[in-house]
């Protein structure tokens, strides 16, 4: 069964860091393009980071320089390292495999003092 399970969200102060994890099952993460998205109430889901199967990554201006997407092959897990977090980063973060439209259940990130 193809499945994505996120973890690592929580409450963090502005300027802090978090690492989100997305454990995959039923397929090999490194063989697919993978992405992180986020969504806040009333807004469309927003792409946060994308990594191609070859390892090349892309980020929107809103997070570029503060976020890093990566894959741990041995753990079949996708990560999103987020640094210098801002209140505007508050959202539910979703792991996504575009091929087949596979989504995780989401993990809440709240940036607040």
C-alpha positions in Angstrom: 0.0 0.0 0.0 1.4 3.4 -1.0 1.4 5.7 1.9 3.0 8.9 3.2 3.1 9.7 6.9 4.3 13.2 8.1 5.7 14.0 11.5 7.8 16.7 13.2 5.4 19.6 13.3 4.7 21.7 16.4 4.9 25.1 18.0 8.1 27.0 17.5 9.1 30.6 18.2 9.9 33.0 15.4 13.5 32.5 14.3 13.4 28.9 15.3 13.9 25.7 13.3 11.9 22.5 12.6 12.6 19.4 10.6 9.5 17.7 9.1 9.7 14.1 8.1 7.6 12.1 5.6 8.0 8.3 5.9 7.0 6.5 2.7 5.8 3.0 2.3 4.8 1.0 -0.8 7.4 2.7 -3.0 10.9 4.0 -3.1 11.1 7.7 -2.5 14.3 8.3 -4.4 12.7 7.0 -7.6 10.1 9.8 -7.7 9.8 13.6 -7.7 8.6 14.5 -4.2 7.3 17.8 -2.8 6.2 19.6 0.4 3.1 21.8 0.3 1.4 23.9 3.0 -2.1 25.2 3.5 -3.8 27.7 5.8 -7.5 28.0 6.2 -9.2 29.8 3.3 -6.2 29.6 1.1 -5.0 27.3 -1.7 -2.4 24.7 -1.0 1.0 26.2 -1.7 4.2 24.5 -3.0 7.0 24.8 -0.5 9.7 22.6 -2.0 10.2 20.1 -4.8 12.9 17.6 -5.3 13.4 15.7 -8.5 14.3 12.0 -8.6 17.8 13.1 -9.6 18.1 15.3 -6.5 17.6 18.8 -8.0 15.5 20.9 -5.8 13.4 24.0 -6.2 11.8 26.5 -3.8 9.4 29.5 -4.1 10.8 32.9 -3.1 8.8 32.7 0.2 11.0 30.0 1.6 14.2 30.0 -0.5 17.3 30.3 1.6 15.4 29.1 4.7 14.3 25.7 3.7 16.0 22.5 2.5 14.3 19.4 1.1 16.2 16.1 1.2 15.8 12.4 1.0 17.3 9.7 3.3 17.4 6.6 1.1 18.2 4.2 3.9 15.0 5.4 5.8 12.9 5.9 2.6 12.0 9.2 4.1 11.6 12.8 2.8 12.6 15.7 5.0 12.0 19.4 5.0 14.4 21.4 7.2 13.0 24.9 7.9 15.1 27.6 9.6 14.5 31.2 10.6 10.8 30.5 10.8 8.3 33.3 10.6 4.7 33.6 11.7 3.6 33.5 8.0 5.1 29.9 7.9 2.2 28.8 10.1 0.3 26.2 8.2 -0.5 22.5 7.8 2.4 20.9 5.9 1.7 18.1 3.5 4.1 15.6 1.8 3.2 14.9 -1.8 4.1 12.5 -4.6 2.9 14.2 -7.8 3.0 10.9 -9.7 -0.2 9.4 -8.8 -1.4 12.3 -6.6 -0.3 10.7 -3.3 -0.7 13.0 -0.2 0.1 12.5 3.4 -2.3 13.5 6.2 -0.5 16.7 7.1 1.4 18.0 10.1 0.7 21.3 11.8 3.4 23.9 12.1 2.7 27.0 14.3 5.2 29.8 14.5 4.4 32.1 17.4 5.9 33.7 20.4 
